[in-house]
Amino acid sequence: MWGIVLVVAAFILALIAFSFAWGAPIFAVPIVIIGAIVLGAADFRRRRRQVRRMHEVREEAKSQSVEFTPRDKETLASE
């Protein structure tokens, strides 16, 4: 008996709660989609800046010459 009462009570409470929030899916879905687009665009922008900075560092490193000491040349020699 308690199981049926519990299920019926839960169903009635769900109907009452849904009646107060009838338009929630209509407003929530577009808000979530817009939020996901904004977060995706922000992440994409951050990654582009990060990649651009990495390319700048690589170009800067290419323009600088590296001079090895005789000790460095000994350790770099492959055997």
N, C-alpha and C positions, 0 to 999 in steps of 0.2 A: 504494500500500500504506500509506504513512504517513497519508494522509487518513482511511482507514477506521479505522486504529488510533486516531487522534486522536479521531474521533467516538465510537467505542466507549468509549474511556477517559473522555471527557467525560461520556458517558451514565452510566457506572458511578459516577464521582465524584458526579454529580448525585443518583443514587439513594442513595448513602451519606449525602450531606449532607442530603437530604430525610428520610431515616429518623431522623436525630438531631433534626430540627426538625419532627416530624410534627404537633405541636399548635400550631405557630407561627401559622398562619392563624386558628385558633380563638381564640387570645388576642389576636393583633395587631389584627384587624379591630375588635372592640369598643373596644380601647384607643385606636385611631385615631379612631373615631367620638366617643368621650367627649372626647378631646383637642380635636377640631374644634369640638365644642359648647362646651367651656370657653373656647377662644380666641374663638369667635364671640360668646359672652355678654360676655366682657371687652371686646371691641371695641365691641359695642353699648352697653355701659354707659359707656365712654369717650366715645363720640359723643353720647350723651344728655346727659352732663355738659357737653360742649363746646357743644351747642346751647342748653342752659339758661343757660350763662354768656353766650352771645351775646345771648340775649333780655334778660338782666339789664342788659347794657351798653347795649342799644338803649333800654330803658325809662329808664335813668339819663340817657342823652343827650337823650331827649325832655323830661325834666323840667327840664333846664338851658336857660336862655334864652341866645341868642347875640346879642351886640351888635356891630354892624359900625361901623367908623370910616368917616368920609367917603371915605378912600382906598380902603377895601374896597368901598364902594358904587360907586365909579368903575370898579373892575376887574370887578365882578360884573354891571354893566349890560350887557345884550345890545344889540347894534347891529343 
